[in-house]
Structures are given as C-alpha cells and as structure tokens.
C-alpha cells in the first residue's frame, strides 16, 4: 500500500512509535489492527502473557478521506514512523490473529467507581512484583519450575484492584505499555485545565456488557470481566 498517515505533531508520532516498540519487545511478530476515521487513528494490539487488548489512539493532522481498517505488522509500521515529519507509511495487510476480528464495542461504556489514582495503582503493581520475586526466591530448588512460577503469577495477578473487578494484570499491562505516566505537556501552549475542552481524559474504569476497560490519557487496556470463560479468546464477533 502507498497510503501515508500524517499525525497532528511529532509528539503523536513519538508516542505511537513507543507503543509499537513495546508491543514488538514482547512479540517480534506482533500484529496490530488499524482503524482510522475522522481525525484519529486507533491502534489495537495484544501483548502476550497479559491477556488484555491494548488500544492507543493517535491524533491525525486532518480527517482521512477514506476510512482505514486493516491489520498490519507492528514491526513494519514502527519502522515506517518518521517522527521528524510526523508521518508513517501504512504497511501491506497481514493475516490477523483471532483477536483482531473481535474488538470491544465502541459505545455504551459507563464509568465504574472505586478506581484508585495512578500513584496507588503503580504502588499496587510494585507490591505485586515484589511479592512474586520474594515467593519465587523462597521456592526450594526442586520446586522452582515454570509451572510453579506460573501458578504463583496467576494467583497474584488475578487479584482485583481495591473494590473493583479489575485484575492487577490489567494495571500491570497498562504500566508496562506506558499508559500510566504523567500527561505530556504541549511545548507550544499550556495544558488545558482538567475537564476543559481538549484536556486529556482522566484515568477511569469503564464497563459495558462483559467488558472492562482501564482508560488513561495515553491509551486503554480492555478485557473480559473476571468469570467470563476463555479470556480474550471467547469474544463474540461483532462489527466495530
């Protein structure tokens, strides 16, 4: 394909490149689904081991003339990102993994109360990581196996955050993907006040049907609610 994406500024290009780089770090053969319409590009990916769907939205310089919807190589897209010109070439489509055909609903999300702030979420992840390391180190040598470590990991990361249904693994994924960090300030204008037009959306926990979504100013992680059989693999296919 010869299509090019033109981003709103170099910062948007850099943030997209950082997101793609993290996906490729976890899986060199990672694929992403792209959906562009209006003045925004949505990039969907699934890093292995977290069992979540990551979503990064990037502002475009101008609304696209023709809606774009295809699955491409994350590595090829990353290589095409030019931060200086704030552009990227759209790679040729690839055969997407099963998750790429079953994205979350676009609308109907409602906010769920009880989510702690980003600092508290980061502290919860740090405590979970420290607990895993301590329990791993305490294992007798004969029990220090992959299956035992996986069991400990599932026990720790399946715990929910505070009074919410959100598993800690979703928060860990958001942190690992760079979604839980200070909001990038514009170099040309002061940041708008919280709640003002153009201000980044605050961190929030949203739900619709059997889905949960942790939304931050830098992206979202979505997953099926605990108790739904099959994780991401059990999605009901629906148009998006």
Secondary structure by P-SEA (a helix, b strand, c coil): ccbbbbcccaaaaaaaaaaaaaaaaaccbbbbbbbbcccbbbbbbbbccccbbbbbbbbccccccbbbbbcccaaaaaaaccccccbbbbcccccccccccccccccbbbbbcccccaaaaaaaaaaaaaaaaaaaaacccccccaaaaaaaaaaaaacccccccccaaaaaaaaaaccccccccccccccccccccccccccccccccccccccccccccccccccccccccccccccc
